[in-house]
Amino acid sequence: MGLRVVAVCVILGCTFTLADDECPQEATCENDRYSADVRIRYANINDNINKDANALTGRLLMTLRTPQVGNFRAVFAAEHVNDFGIDTYNDGGTNGRTEYATEIDPSGTELEEAFVEYHSGTTLVRYGRQYINHGALPQRFLGTVGWRQNNQSYDALSIDATIAEKFRLESAIVEKVYRVLGRDHPSRGAREWDIDGVAIRATYSEPSFGRLSAYVYHLDFEENILLSSRTIGFDGGGPCFPDPSKFGWKGTCGVALAVQTSIHDAIDYDPLLYIHSSLGVDFSNFREENATGSVAILLTLLDGDGRHSFKTPLATLHGYAGQADKFLVNTPRDGLLDMELRVKERLLGWDVTLGIHRFDTVHGSFSNYGREVDIAATRTFGKYKWILKVADYRANDEWLPTPYGVDATKFWATVQFSL
C-alpha cells in the first residue's frame, strides 16, 4: 500500500503542519475518550410472497479513543446487535428463516473500527478499519449504510483535508469492505469483499453559492468483477435564487452527472450514465410564517443497456429509490428512472417527509416497475430521538417473479440515544 499512499498524498498535496489542539497533547478530552450509543428498532415487513416479518432489534455501539500523543491517537469501536427473541424475520441469510420477509439486521457482535488517527489543523488521516462517508447523507458512492443496525466499514487509508476553509479534499485507498450482513453470514462474499479501491472527492462550498463536488471512484472487486468499475462525475446543490430579496423566491436546486465504465476486458460495455436533478421550493414563498415546509421534484436516472447497469455497491442505498429497498442490491440491468415528489413539513412537533415515487426502466420501452409512497417522521424528546417510517411499494405484476414485481409494505419505529 505504501506507493499508493504516497501517490494519493502527491495528488492531494497532503500537509502535516503541527497545530494546537483543543485538548492537551498527552490526553484526550474526557468527553471524547469514550462513547456508547443505543438504537432500538421494531420492524414489520409484509409482502405478497413470504410470511410477514416482525423484528425487535437493539444495537449497542461502544467507542474508545486513546489519549492523544502529539497529533496521534487510536480509536476502537465495537457493536452488539440483539433481536430480543422477536426474530420472525429473514436477516439476510444468517438466521435461516428464509420463509419470512427480509429485514437485514442480523444479531451478532462486530469490531466496527480499529484505526490510528493523525489530526493536525484541518488535516485528518486514518489508517485501519474505519467508517468512511463521502458527501452528505445519504452517501451516493461511498458510505457506512447508517440505517442498518450493523454498519458497513472498511480497511483503508483515508485522508480528509480542508484548504482555505472553502475547499475540501477527501480520499481513500480501500482494501476490504465489511458488509452489513455481518461476520456470521455463511457466505464469505456476503460478509466481506476484497477490493482494490481508490476514491477521491473534491468539494468547494460557499454559503451564497452552495456546494460543487467532483469525484473519481475506481473500485476493483477481486471476487466480483461484475461490480468493478470506474466512475467519474460531479454533483452540486444550493440556493436556486442566490438573492431572495431580488428574485422573491426561496428554494434549493441540485444536479449530478457521472459516467461509469468497465475496468476489466472480460466485462465490456458502453459508458453508463448517472443523472440527478432536484428543484425545491420553500412554503415560506406562499406563507411567510411557514419557515419549515418545502416541496421538491427529484429525477434520478441510473443507466442500463439491458445487460449491464450503473452500480453503486458501496452507497448508503436505503436513502435512494424508495425506502422499501426494492432496488437495494443492484440497479436493474434495464436501468432505473426514479421520479419523486417530496414534501417536508413540521406537524405537531414532528419533522415529516412524504415521498411519492414512480419507477421506470431506462432501456427499451420505459416499462414501469411500480410506485411507492414513503412517510418518515422524526422528533427528539430530551436525549431520545424517535424515527417512524412507513414504505408502501405497489409493483407492476409483469415483473414477477423478480423482486421488482413483489408488493411490499414496511414499518419501522426506532429510538436512539447516548448513554
C-alpha positions, 0 to 999 in steps of 0.5 A, a space after each residue: 500500500 505504501 506507493 499508493 499512499 504516497 501517490 494519493 498524498 502527491 495528488 492531494 498535496 497532503 500537509 502535516 503542519 503541527 497545530 494546537 489542539 483543543 485538548 492537551 497533547 498527552 490526553 484526550 478530552 474526557 468527553 471524547 475518550 469514550 462513547 456508547 450509543 443505543 438504537 432500538 428498532 421494531 420492524 414489520 415487513 409484509 409482502 405478497 410472497 413470504 410470511 410477514 416479518 416482525 423484528 425487535 432489534 437493539 444495537 449497542 455501539 461502544 467507542 474508545 479513543 486513546 489519549 492523544 500523543 502529539 497529533 496521534 491517537 487510536 480509536 476502537 469501536 465495537 457493536 452488539 446487535 440483539 433481536 430480543 427473541 422477536 426474530 420472525 424475520 429473514 436477516 439476510 441469510 444468517 438466521 435461516 428463516 428464509 420463509 419470512 420477509 427480509 429485514 437485514 439486521 442480523 444479531 451478532 457482535 462486530 469490531 466496527 473500527 480499529 484505526 490510528 488517527 493523525 489530526 493536525 489543523 484541518 488535516 485528518 488521516 486514518 489508517 485501519 478499519 474505519 467508517 468512511 462517508 463521502 458527501 452528505 447523507 445519504 452517501 451516493 458512492 461511498 458510505 457506512 449504510 447508517 440505517 442498518 443496525 450493523 454498519 458497513 466499514 472498511 480497511 483503508 487509508 483515508 485522508 480528509 483535508 480542508 484548504 482555505 476553509 472553502 475547499 475540501 479534499 477527501 480520499 481513500 485507498 480501500 482494501 476490504 469492505 465489511 458488509 452489513 450482513 455481518 461476520 456470521 453470514 455463511 457466505 464469505 462474499 456476503 460478509 466481506 469483499 476484497 477490493 482494490 479501491 481508490 476514491 477521491 472527492 473534491 468539494 468547494 462550498 460557499 454559503 451564497 453559492 452552495 456546494 460543487 463536488 467532483 469525484 473519481 471512484 475506481 473500485 476493483 472487486 477481486 471476487 466480483 468483477 461484475 461490480 468493478 468499475 470506474 466512475 467519474 462525475 460531479 454533483 452540486 446543490 444550493 440556493 436556486 435564487 442566490 438573492 431572495 430579496 431580488 428574485 422573491 423566491 426561496 428554494 434549493 436546486 441540485 444536479 449530478 452527472 457521472 459516467 461509469 465504465 468497465 475496468 476489466 476486458 472480460 466485462 465490456 460495455 458502453 459508458 453508463 450514465 448517472 443523472 440527478 436533478 432536484 428543484 425545491 421550493 420553500 412554503 415560506 414563498 406562499 406563507 411567510 410564517 411557514 419557515 419549515 415546509 418545502 416541496 421538491 421534484 427529484 429525477 434520478 436516472 441510473 443507466 442500463 443497456 439491458 445487460 449491464 447497469 450503473 452500480 453503486 455497491 458501496 452507497 448508503 442505498 436505503 436513502 435512494 429509490 424508495 425506502 422499501 429497498 426494492 432496488 437495494 442490491 443492484 440497479 436493474 440491468 434495464 436501468 432505473 428512472 426514479 421520479 419523486 415528489 417530496 414534501 417536508 413539513 413540521 406537524 405537531 412537533 414532528 419533522 415529516 417527509 412524504 415521498 411519492 415515487 414512480 419507477 421506470 426502466 431506462 432501456 427499451 420501452 420505459 416499462 414501469 416497475 411500480 410506485 411507492 409512497 414513503 412517510 418518515 417522521 422524526 422528533 427528539 424528546 430530551 436525549 431520545 430521538 424517535 424515527 417512524 417510517 412507513 414504505 408502501 411499494 405497489 409493483 407492476 405484476 409483469 415483473 414477477 417473479 423478480 423482486 421488482 414485481 413483489 408488493 411490499 409494505 414496511 414499518 419501522 419505529 426506532 429510538 436512539 440515544 447516548 448513554 
